[in-house]
Amino acid sequence: MNCNASLPCIRNDSKAARLSAAVFVGQHLLEQFVANRYVRIKQMADLSIVKYGRIDANFNNAGIMPTAPLAESRKQEWKAMLDVNIMGVLNGISAVLPIMQKQHSGKIITTSSVAGHVVYPDSSVYCGTKFAVRAIMEGLRQGERENNIQSIVISPGAVDTELYTSIHHEENRKWVQQNSANPELSMKSEDIADAVAYVVGTPNSVSISEMVIRPTKQPI
């Protein structure tokens, strides 16, 4: 099951305390849920309000990548990518945006991909969903900047995670798995976590709209 891990965190004047709160939430409050089930995401947001009274950051991190040639017409895989990669983001935004509007502050962080900047073979639909994420988040930024709500997109390159398991095309799956296991061509999930922690810790007056993170030797 591909799950979304939203990251609500308590507001505090100390950067270290904010990040510590995020770790606490990660350890004690986060539950797994399918990203396109809005009710579960809203329950998490409501739980954060009950416990802390506010939400300062939300991290939309769900994603699947069942790449394959378009000619194979894998319509169920296309639909799954639309549901998770796009609707998961929209549901995460929808769950926290009214709260952040009332607070007149907040950070909504979403994972896109280098595939949201370039298109490559066998990945038309996946790349399309990641381009869409960037468009949605830019629209969010423009629509909510007067409410002091920040829209932040993190676009990773290759990361050594289980994402390759969502690929059912055997050749593509093997290629991604091999690249992910190569430390010269992939990053660790901790590298992306460090980026998230950094943007969470920035002051409300500073908005990092987009961050692209690649392995140094990644060609695209």
GUDOTI-797175 format. One record per residue (C-alpha): residue number from 1; x, y, z. Coordinates in nm, 3 decimals, m for minus. Example, Ala and Ser with C-alpha at 12.3 -4.5 7.8 and 13.67 -1.06 7.14 Angstrom:
# residues 2
+-----+---------+---------+---------+
: num :    east :   north :      up :
+-----+---------+---------+---------+
:   1 :   1.230 :  m0.450 :   0.780 :
:   2 :   1.367 :  m0.106 :   0.714 :
+-----+---------+---------+---------+
This chain:
# residues 220
+-----+---------+---------+---------+
: num :    east :   north :      up :
+-----+---------+---------+---------+
:   1 :   0.000 :   0.000 :   0.000 :
:   2 :   0.135 :   0.339 :  m0.097 :
:   3 :   0.063 :   0.580 :   0.183 :
:   4 :   0.082 :   0.949 :   0.245 :
:   5 :   0.254 :   1.075 :   0.558 :
:   6 :   0.122 :   1.417 :   0.645 :
:   7 :   0.331 :   1.608 :   0.895 :
:   8 :   0.140 :   1.843 :   1.122 :
:   9 :   0.364 :   2.014 :   1.376 :
:  10 :   0.307 :   2.244 :   1.668 :
:  11 :   0.411 :   2.605 :   1.638 :
:  12 :   0.694 :   2.723 :   1.859 :
:  13 :   0.922 :   3.025 :   1.847 :
:  14 :   1.226 :   2.800 :   1.859 :
:  15 :   1.330 :   2.627 :   1.536 :
:  16 :   1.468 :   2.333 :   1.730 :
:  17 :   1.145 :   2.299 :   1.925 :
:  18 :   0.941 :   2.305 :   1.603 :
:  19 :   1.146 :   2.021 :   1.458 :
:  20 :   1.131 :   1.828 :   1.784 :
:  21 :   0.754 :   1.862 :   1.779 :
:  22 :   0.749 :   1.728 :   1.425 :
:  23 :   0.948 :   1.424 :   1.538 :
:  24 :   0.707 :   1.370 :   1.828 :
:  25 :   0.411 :   1.379 :   1.593 :
:  26 :   0.586 :   1.143 :   1.356 :
:  27 :   0.639 :   0.894 :   1.636 :
:  28 :   0.305 :   0.913 :   1.809 :
:  29 :   0.031 :   1.047 :   1.586 :
:  30 :   0.093 :   0.946 :   1.227 :
:  31 :  m0.105 :   0.655 :   1.093 :
:  32 :  m0.095 :   0.492 :   0.753 :
:  33 :  m0.378 :   0.562 :   0.516 :
:  34 :  m0.446 :   0.546 :   0.146 :
:  35 :  m0.372 :   0.892 :   0.011 :
:  36 :  m0.694 :   0.937 :  m0.184 :
:  37 :  m0.917 :   0.880 :   0.121 :
:  38 :  m0.990 :   1.232 :   0.228 :
:  39 :  m1.174 :   1.129 :   0.545 :
:  40 :  m0.865 :   0.969 :   0.695 :
:  41 :  m0.650 :   1.272 :   0.613 :
:  42 :  m0.909 :   1.504 :   0.768 :
:  43 :  m0.915 :   1.286 :   1.080 :
:  44 :  m0.541 :   1.336 :   1.118 :
:  45 :  m0.578 :   1.712 :   1.080 :
:  46 :  m0.860 :   1.719 :   1.336 :
:  47 :  m0.651 :   1.511 :   1.578 :
:  48 :  m0.367 :   1.761 :   1.549 :
:  49 :  m0.604 :   2.048 :   1.626 :
:  50 :  m0.739 :   1.868 :   1.932 :
:  51 :  m0.389 :   1.796 :   2.064 :
:  52 :  m0.203 :   2.113 :   1.965 :
:  53 :  m0.464 :   2.371 :   1.865 :
:  54 :  m0.307 :   2.446 :   1.527 :
:  55 :  m0.123 :   2.302 :   1.226 :
:  56 :   0.188 :   2.478 :   1.104 :
:  57 :   0.302 :   2.231 :   0.838 :
:  58 :   0.155 :   1.955 :   0.628 :
:  59 :   0.365 :   1.724 :   0.410 :
:  60 :   0.196 :   1.552 :   0.115 :
:  61 :   0.432 :   1.270 :   0.024 :
:  62 :   0.225 :   0.998 :  m0.145 :
:  63 :   0.333 :   0.870 :  m0.482 :
:  64 :   0.336 :   0.567 :  m0.709 :
:  65 :   0.530 :   0.523 :  m1.034 :
:  66 :   0.396 :   0.234 :  m1.248 :
:  67 :   0.581 :   0.339 :  m1.564 :
:  68 :   0.520 :   0.155 :  m1.892 :
:  69 :   0.484 :   0.236 :  m2.264 :
:  70 :   0.160 :   0.420 :  m2.345 :
:  71 :   0.089 :   0.162 :  m2.616 :
:  72 :   0.029 :  m0.100 :  m2.347 :
:  73 :  m0.281 :   0.095 :  m2.234 :
:  74 :  m0.249 :   0.014 :  m1.864 :
:  75 :  m0.558 :   0.214 :  m1.777 :
:  76 :  m0.589 :   0.089 :  m1.420 :
:  77 :  m0.234 :   0.200 :  m1.351 :
:  78 :  m0.308 :   0.540 :  m1.506 :
:  79 :  m0.612 :   0.579 :  m1.283 :
:  80 :  m0.414 :   0.474 :  m0.975 :
:  81 :  m0.151 :   0.738 :  m1.048 :
:  82 :  m0.416 :   1.006 :  m1.089 :
:  83 :  m0.583 :   0.900 :  m0.763 :
:  84 :  m0.265 :   0.888 :  m0.554 :
:  85 :  m0.029 :   1.138 :  m0.714 :
:  86 :  m0.286 :   1.412 :  m0.780 :
:  87 :  m0.594 :   1.348 :  m0.567 :
:  88 :  m0.374 :   1.260 :  m0.271 :
:  89 :  m0.218 :   1.606 :  m0.291 :
:  90 :  m0.553 :   1.780 :  m0.336 :
:  91 :  m0.701 :   1.591 :  m0.042 :
:  92 :  m0.406 :   1.683 :   0.177 :
:  93 :  m0.443 :   2.049 :   0.083 :
:  94 :  m0.818 :   2.041 :   0.138 :
:  95 :  m0.783 :   1.893 :   0.486 :
:  96 :  m0.555 :   2.164 :   0.623 :
:  97 :  m0.618 :   2.475 :   0.413 :
:  98 :  m0.929 :   2.598 :   0.600 :
:  99 :  m0.738 :   2.562 :   0.928 :
: 100 :  m0.439 :   2.753 :   0.796 :
: 101 :  m0.664 :   3.025 :   0.654 :
: 102 :  m0.808 :   3.080 :   1.003 :
: 103 :  m0.457 :   3.083 :   1.150 :
: 104 :  m0.339 :   3.317 :   0.875 :
: 105 :  m0.025 :   3.104 :   0.844 :
: 106 :   0.104 :   2.760 :   0.750 :
: 107 :   0.331 :   2.561 :   0.522 :
: 108 :   0.198 :   2.306 :   0.274 :
: 109 :   0.484 :   2.092 :   0.144 :
: 110 :   0.438 :   1.848 :  m0.142 :
: 111 :   0.667 :   1.600 :  m0.312 :
: 112 :   0.681 :   1.629 :  m0.689 :
: 113 :   0.979 :   1.486 :  m0.878 :
: 114 :   1.249 :   1.567 :  m1.129 :
: 115 :   0.992 :   1.395 :  m1.354 :
: 116 :   0.778 :   1.703 :  m1.298 :
: 117 :   1.041 :   1.905 :  m1.483 :
: 118 :   1.144 :   1.672 :  m1.767 :
: 119 :   0.964 :   1.396 :  m1.958 :
: 120 :   1.134 :   1.068 :  m2.041 :
: 121 :   1.032 :   0.748 :  m2.223 :
: 122 :   0.766 :   0.515 :  m2.077 :
: 123 :   0.678 :   0.775 :  m1.814 :
: 124 :   0.426 :   1.003 :  m1.985 :
: 125 :   0.149 :   0.957 :  m1.730 :
: 126 :   0.377 :   0.962 :  m1.428 :
: 127 :   0.550 :   1.277 :  m1.551 :
: 128 :   0.208 :   1.429 :  m1.624 :
: 129 :   0.098 :   1.377 :  m1.265 :
: 130 :   0.416 :   1.537 :  m1.134 :
: 131 :   0.384 :   1.837 :  m1.368 :
: 132 :   0.027 :   1.868 :  m1.240 :
: 133 :   0.146 :   1.873 :  m0.879 :
: 134 :   0.371 :   2.169 :  m0.954 :
: 135 :   0.084 :   2.353 :  m1.125 :
: 136 :  m0.150 :   2.288 :  m0.833 :
: 137 :   0.104 :   2.407 :  m0.580 :
: 138 :   0.182 :   2.724 :  m0.778 :
: 139 :  m0.190 :   2.798 :  m0.794 :
: 140 :  m0.206 :   2.744 :  m0.418 :
: 141 :   0.083 :   2.984 :  m0.367 :
: 142 :  m0.079 :   3.257 :  m0.573 :
: 143 :  m0.420 :   3.208 :  m0.415 :
: 144 :  m0.307 :   3.197 :  m0.051 :
: 145 :  m0.002 :   3.425 :  m0.029 :
: 146 :  m0.212 :   3.704 :   0.124 :
: 147 :  m0.311 :   3.457 :   0.396 :
: 148 :   0.059 :   3.403 :   0.473 :
: 149 :   0.034 :   3.038 :   0.363 :
: 150 :   0.343 :   2.899 :   0.198 :
: 151 :   0.335 :   2.647 :  m0.087 :
: 152 :   0.655 :   2.441 :  m0.113 :
: 153 :   0.738 :   2.180 :  m0.375 :
: 154 :   1.026 :   1.938 :  m0.326 :
: 155 :   1.130 :   1.760 :  m0.647 :
: 156 :   1.368 :   1.471 :  m0.578 :
: 157 :   1.569 :   1.279 :  m0.830 :
: 158 :   1.644 :   0.911 :  m0.772 :
: 159 :   1.602 :   0.803 :  m0.410 :
: 160 :   1.669 :   0.459 :  m0.265 :
: 161 :   1.313 :   0.374 :  m0.155 :
: 162 :   1.052 :   0.109 :  m0.229 :
: 163 :   0.895 :   0.325 :  m0.502 :
: 164 :   1.017 :   0.079 :  m0.767 :
: 165 :   0.777 :  m0.182 :  m0.625 :
: 166 :   0.487 :   0.012 :  m0.778 :
: 167 :   0.625 :  m0.058 :  m1.127 :
: 168 :   0.473 :  m0.368 :  m1.287 :
: 169 :   0.656 :  m0.342 :  m1.619 :
: 170 :   0.940 :  m0.589 :  m1.558 :
: 171 :   1.215 :  m0.415 :  m1.753 :
: 172 :   1.137 :  m0.070 :  m1.611 :
: 173 :   1.109 :  m0.207 :  m1.258 :
: 174 :   1.448 :  m0.379 :  m1.281 :
: 175 :   1.615 :  m0.067 :  m1.420 :
: 176 :   1.479 :   0.160 :  m1.146 :
: 177 :   1.561 :  m0.092 :  m0.875 :
: 178 :   1.921 :  m0.122 :  m0.992 :
: 179 :   1.967 :   0.254 :  m1.015 :
: 180 :   1.811 :   0.306 :  m0.673 :
: 181 :   2.055 :   0.061 :  m0.519 :
: 182 :   2.355 :   0.241 :  m0.672 :
: 183 :   2.480 :   0.496 :  m0.415 :
: 184 :   2.636 :   0.707 :  m0.693 :
: 185 :   2.304 :   0.742 :  m0.876 :
: 186 :   2.057 :   0.771 :  m0.589 :
: 187 :   2.002 :   0.952 :  m0.261 :
: 188 :   1.884 :   0.828 :   0.075 :
: 189 :   1.540 :   0.912 :   0.210 :
: 190 :   1.718 :   1.100 :   0.490 :
: 191 :   1.846 :   1.347 :   0.231 :
: 192 :   1.488 :   1.440 :   0.144 :
: 193 :   1.387 :   1.445 :   0.511 :
: 194 :   1.665 :   1.698 :   0.575 :
: 195 :   1.520 :   1.920 :   0.301 :
: 196 :   1.172 :   1.897 :   0.455 :
: 197 :   1.310 :   1.980 :   0.799 :
: 198 :   1.490 :   2.280 :   0.653 :
: 199 :   1.182 :   2.431 :   0.489 :
: 200 :   0.971 :   2.362 :   0.799 :
: 201 :   1.225 :   2.556 :   1.003 :
: 202 :   1.233 :   2.866 :   0.784 :
: 203 :   1.059 :   3.181 :   0.912 :
: 204 :   0.709 :   3.265 :   0.790 :
: 205 :   0.849 :   3.568 :   0.605 :
: 206 :   1.060 :   3.343 :   0.379 :
: 207 :   0.897 :   3.114 :   0.123 :
: 208 :   1.100 :   2.850 :  m0.057 :
: 209 :   0.857 :   2.780 :  m0.338 :
: 210 :   1.048 :   2.498 :  m0.503 :
: 211 :   1.351 :   2.280 :  m0.437 :
: 212 :   1.504 :   2.032 :  m0.685 :
: 213 :   1.734 :   1.773 :  m0.528 :
: 214 :   1.932 :   1.529 :  m0.741 :
: 215 :   2.219 :   1.288 :  m0.694 :
: 216 :   2.525 :   1.473 :  m0.823 :
: 217 :   2.580 :   1.225 :  m1.104 :
: 218 :   2.217 :   1.190 :  m1.213 :
: 219 :   2.199 :   1.277 :  m1.586 :
: 220 :   1.843 :   1.419 :  m1.593 :
+-----+---------+---------+---------+
